[in-house]
């Protein structure tokens, strides 16, 4: 397929009106695939048991994608594990990574992508390692009982700073699929710091940009990322100068719940 990868001179990207543009102002389309697994209890990206990371990166390029979304959990960030669970099985095709920590395996997989010319968008998918998502998993907001808001903010700051030296890490999807939780129902613009996702996203964006000023800030819609209707009344992208040309809103569409 058509190779849509960017040269380093085209970075960083910006959000200009309803387009993403390169550093020179040329309109650019992100064709991203989600590489999941590091947010699960296995704490390692799925597929590393059957193919080397560099081969997976090459396959992504061959399929015509130019970008990969990499989910992670806060357990991966703060767990202090020295080795991934069941490393011999989970990393069977990458034996050189079997004695590394989950964070180091994530580093290596990410590096394989950017070395192949792919862009990366980091995504805090969940706090406690596990499959996402459900109404009863207590993960519907950006914080949980175990991981309060300040730890979430610390995590997005840490991850942004960790990859600042790699210009192909171009964005941060702050949190996956906001939805009702034991702590409340998320909204966009109520002013309640416990449930107002626009307030939390602004805080998260500020932490990300303080650590890595070139990042795009990807902001999830509400109700499993299907609802962005309150954005016009509370436009996060216009709320402060630091967010100018930085914010990208994202919606998820599923066949079983399509509202289009």
N, C-alpha and C positions, 0 to 999 in steps of 0.2 A: 504493500500500500504506500500512499504518499508519506514521505518523511516530514513530519511537522515539528521536529525538535528544534530548539532555539540555540543560537550561539550565546556564549556568555556575555557578549557585548549588548545583547537584547535585554538583559536583566539589570535591575529588578523590574517586575511587572507592576502595573498600576491599574486601578479600577476607574475608568473614565465614563461617566454616565452609565449606559447599559452595556458597555464593552470592557473587556480586559485588553490592555494595550502594553506594548513593549516599551523599553526605555526611550525609544525614538518616536513613540506615539502610534506605531503600526498596530492595527487591530489583530489580536491573537486569540485563537480558540483553544481552550484546554480540553483535551480528550483524555479523561482520567479513568483509571481502573482502580478498584479497591483491593488492596492485598491485606487480607485480615489474618488474625491469629495471635498477634502479640498481646491482644487484650484478653485472651482466653486463659484458663488455668495452665495451659501448656507453656504460656509466656514466650512463644516463638512463632514466627510467621509460618503459616501453613504452606506446605510444599517443599520445605527444606529437608524433609525426610526422603524425597524422591528425586530432587534435582538440585545441583549447585546454584547458589544465589545468582551468580553471573549468568547462568543459562536461563534462569527465570527472567532476569532483566532483559536479556536478548530476545526472549519470546514476546515480552510486552512490546518491545520496539517493532518486532516483525508483524505483530497484530495491528499496528498502526496507532497505538496510543503514544502520547507524549508526556504523560503525567501519571503519578501513582499516589493515591491517598493511603497513608499508613496509620491505622488505628493503634492506640496503646491504652493501657489502663494505668490508673494511679498506683495500683499494686506493683506494676512493673517499675515505675519511677522510684517508689519509696520502699520497695520490699527488701532491698539489700541482700538479695540472693546472689551467691557466688557462681551458681550453675543453674541452667534451666532444668525443670523437672523432666526426668526420663530423657536425658540428652542424647543417649545412644540411639534411641528410636526417633525422636523429634528432629534430630540433625544427622540422620543416617547418611545423607548425601553430601553433608558438609562437615566431615570429621574434624577439620581444623578449628571448628567453632564449638566443639563439644565440651571443652573445659572453660568456656567463657560464660560470663554472667548474662542474664536476659538483656540487659542494657547494651552490652557489648555485641551480642548477636544482632540486636536491632541496629546498632551502628553499622555493622558489617553489611547487613542487607540493604540498608539505606545507601551506603556507599556504592554497592553494586549497581543500584539504580542510577544514581547521579553520574557515575563513571560511564554509564551507557548513554548519557545525554538526556536522561529522563528528568523531569521536574518532580518534586515531592511536595505533597501537602500533608502535614502532620495533623492527626485528629485524636483529641482526647475522647475516646469512645465511651468510656465507662470508668467508674472508680474501682470497685472491687472486681477482680478478674472474673469474667463470665460472659455468656452469650447475651447480646442485647437485641431485642428489648421486650419488656412486658410491663403491664400496669402494676404488677405486684412485686417488682424487683427492687423497689426503693431507690432506683437510680434515675428517676425522671427529671430531677433538677441537676444543677451543676455541682451540688454538694450532697453529702450523705452524712449519716450519723458518725461513721468512721473517719470520713475525710471532709472536714468543714471547708467553707469557702476559701479561707486563707491558704489551705494546703493545695486546693485546686489552682489558685493563683500562683503559688510557688511552683507548681508543676509546669504550668504553661510558660512561666518565665525561664525555668531551668531548661526545658526542651528547646525553647527558642535560642537561648544562649549557646546550647550545646552544638547546634548546627549552623551557627552564624558564619563560620568559615567556609561553608559550602553554599555558594550562591544559587545552586539549583534547588535548594530547599526554599520554596517561594511563598508558602502560605501556611496558615494555621487554622484549622477547623476547630473552633474552641470547645464544642461539646456536641455529641451526637443525639439527635432526636429528643428534644425536650418534650415532656409529657407529664401527666399527673403523677404525683409521688406521695408517700406518707407525710412528707413535709409541706405539701400544698400543691396547688395547680399553677403552673407557670403562666405568665402573661407577658405582654410587651407594652410597658408604659404605665403601669399602675402606680409606680413610686414606692411600692412595698419592697424593701431590700431582700426579703426572704423569698419572694416569688417573681420579681420583675427581671426577666431575662435580659431586657435591654440595658438595665443598670449593670448587671453582672457581666454582660458581654463587653460593655464599655471598660469595666475594670480589667477584664482579661485582655482586651485589646491593648490597653495601656501598658500592661506588663510585657506582653509580647513585643511591642514596638520599642519599649525601653531596652530590651535585650537584643533586638534585631530589627532595625528600623526599615528594612526592605521588605518585610513580610506583607502579604495580603492577609486580611482577617476575614475568615469565612464564618458567617453567623447563621446558625440553624434556625429554621422555622419552628413553630410550636406544633403540638399534637403530632408527634412522630415526624416532624419536619415537613408537614403538609400545609401549615397555616402561616402566611406572612402578611395577612390583611391589615395588621396594625402598624406595619412599617411606615406607610405614608404619614400617619399621624404622629409617629415618634421615630423620625429618620435618624438612625444611629450614625449613618455616614455624614450627617451634617451637624452632629452634636458637639464636635470639637475639632480644632484645626489639625490635630495629629491624626484624625481618622479620615481626613480628606484624601480621596483617591486610594483608600486602603481597604474599604469594606466591600465584601461580596456576600450577598445573601444566597442561601441554598435551600432548595425544596427537594423532597424525596417523593417519588410517585411509585405506588405499587398497584399491580393489576387488581388485587382484591379490594383495594380501598380507593380507587381512582375517583377524584372529585373534579377532574377537568372536563 
